[in-house]
Amino acid sequence: MFAVIKTGGRQYRVVPDDVLEIGKIAGDVGTIVQLGEVLLVGGESPVLGVPTVAGASVAAEVLQHKRGPKVISFKKRRRKNSRRKRGYRDEITVLRITEILTNDNKPTIGPRPKREKPVVVAPVDGDDDDAPVAKKKAPARKPVAKATTKAAAKPRAKPDAKKPPAKK
């Protein structure tokens, strides 16, 4: 099952578990929002909206609010010493589509729990044999002495040729 939704003046074809970036919408990170402008619900018997499908909505989890890439607007009038440089970044909301709802149903799937990093507990007693042993750092390398004279740095293959006297 898929749906075509409209938000922020754009249309998106979505299926459950899609992740998409849209213009900023209200909603805290980790909450479920409902997008109500559904233009088409597809499946075995597609339903077209005139202009929207009555009773259909799409539930999505807000993953992140962020800003888009920087766009630079530079205008110059030649030979007039006139130039203007402006830039902006779009506000973006990242969504994960959880389900496509019809017949005015409410969302049944809640936000996914965040993965927690495993916490490694250090042993309290120092006499445990099972405790992981910390690796020792390798000793620092001694700096190599650099040659100070040209002769020691690079031996010449040819002996120096005598230069003719300078012309007056």
Secondary structure as UniProt FT lines:
FT   STRAND          2..7
FT   TURN            8..9
FT   STRAND          10..14
FT   TURN            16..17
FT   STRAND          19..23
FT   TURN            29..30
FT   STRAND          32..35
FT   STRAND          38..42
FT   STRAND          47..48
FT   TURN            54..55
FT   STRAND          57..77
FT   TURN            78..81
FT   STRAND          82..101
FT   TURN            103..104
FT   TURN            126..127
FT   HELIX           150..153
//
